Amino acid sequence: MNPLENELDYPWGDALPEPGRAQDVAAGVRWIRMRLPFALDHINLWLLRDRIDGREGWTVVDCGIDKAELRASWETVFEQALDGLPVLRVLVTHMHPDHVGLAHWLCARWQAPLWMSMTDYTLARMWSGTAVPDSSVEGSGPAGGAAARHFARHGLIDPQAQDMIRARHAYYTGLVPDMPARFHRLMDGQDVAIGGHAWRVIVGYGHAPEHVSLWCPDLDVLISGDMVLPRISTNVSVFDLEPEADPLRLYLDSLSAYDALPEDTLVLPSHGRPFRGLHRRIAQQREHHADRLAEVLAACDQPRSAHDLLPVLFHRKLDMHQLSFAMGEAIAHLHALYFQGTLQRILGEDGVYRFQKV
């Protein structure tokens, strides 16, 4: 266990919802948990009791990836956790596959509308659909031909790794094969009426293009998505679609949006357990990234590529899925220092970017 977890309060301890069942965490708010086939092996999803146009039912927050096992888990939830009521609305925090993958299926299954931010909806539509066999397609995120070239510019030139990244060109479409054709737009500061309560939209940047969290003052509950997690650090990466991005600065700046929330807010994260101690956790995240940036800066006394810095930032063996995100995160830390003027960037004759202290 991360020792920093001891600074947080977990109201339900180690108790987790049973598969296919829901656990009440606040009035009209239920927690369900589904398995994922990754190192991060689960996602938390939320059911909010709702009433729309005179109909009683539920708003679903986040969906899971589109795999048969998760569809089956949802069917069990429909049978056992909805009190015989329908899904009235599907609300997605952001466009990553574990959050949006089954949105098209849930919306079609219940004839329910999708609610999402414009940027994340648009990117999810762009990356989803029929898999394209041409691995040179741009805008591939962590996998595909464009991703391989992007990571090669930052030092990942191992032929086997390059081949494996190119071969995963259908990674996103395999988990998000389709998207609803229409949606309702969520915007920062908007109040969404759910179950007789106003849920305030808090938009954050860096982890996803336009990530939505939901804060309900009446219930003192924050559905934080991936912006605030209790145990792990939120992934913040530079991918090929926006190669000059500075997402770590955007992410850290976004955390200030939670400053006005009470410290005893019940935080419902997408991964890990519900907890209290929001401001302590945000302080931990700021300290964590300050430490990582200091380590990166110290390592760049000589020219270093993002690939050179993987052992500095990650002290474990990385599989191919983790390697792509680790490369993206290493670039993000380098870019944060580069754009603030602490590092200079050098393009070598081999076509690789390296960074060195100014």
C-alpha positions, 0 to 999 in steps of 0.5 A: 500500500502507498504510505500516503494512503494512511493520510486519507479516510476510507469510509468503507475500509477495504469493502468492495461491491460484489460483482454485479451488485451496487453499494450505496455511498450517499443518498441516491448514489450507488457504487459499482465496480467492474474488472479491466484486463489491464495492470489497472484492473478495475474501474468504478462506475456510479449510479445516480437516482434520477427523474427526467420528464416524469420518469424515474430511473438512473443516470449512469456515470461512466461505462467501461470498455466494450468487451463481452465480460463487461456487457455481461456485468452490466446485464447483472447490474440491470437485473440486481442494482436498478430496483427495476427502473431504467437507465435515463441518461449516460454521462461520461467523464472523459474519452478514455476507453475504460470510461466511454467504451460502452457508451454506444451500447448503453445508450442504444440499450436504454434509448438514453442520451449521452452527456459529455464534454464537446472536446472529449466527445469529438475525439472519441468519435474521431478515434472510434469506429471501424478499425483502419488497417493502415498503421500510418493513420495519424492521431492514434494516441498511445498506439499505431504508426503515428505513435511509434514515430512520435516515441521514436523522436523521443528515443524509443527506437528499439525495433521490437518496441516500434513493431509492437506499438505499430501493431496495436493501431486498432487499440482504441477502436477495439475498446471503443468501436462506436459512439452515439451519433448525438450528445448533450454538451457538458461545460465547466460551471454548468449545473446538471439537475440529477435526482433533485440535486444540482451537480456542478461540472468541474472541467480539468485538463492534462489527463484528458482534453476536457475531463468532467468531474461532478460536485454535489454540494447538497450531498457533499460528494465529488465524482472525480473521474481520473482527476483525483485518485487516492492511490496512484498518480493520474497519467498525464501524457504527450501523444502524437496528436498534440506533440508540443503539448504541456499537459502536466502544467494544465493538470496541476493548474486544474487542481486549483478548481477543487480548492473551494470544496470542503476537506471532508467531501466524499470523493468517488474516484474512477480507480481505488476506493472512495475516500475523504481528504481531498485537499490532502490528496491534492497536496500529495499530488503536487508534491509527487510531481514536484519531486519527479520534476526535480529528479528529471531536472537533475538527470538532465545534467547531460542531454537525455531523451524521454526514453533515457528517463524511464528508469528515473520515473518508473522503478518497475518493469513496464509491459507494452501497454504501460510503456506507451503511457510511460513514454507519454508521461516522461515527455510531459515532465520534460515539456513542463521544464522545457516550456518554463525555460529550465531545460533546452531541447536539442534535436540530434542528427539521429532525429531524437529530441534530447533535453539538457539543463539551461 
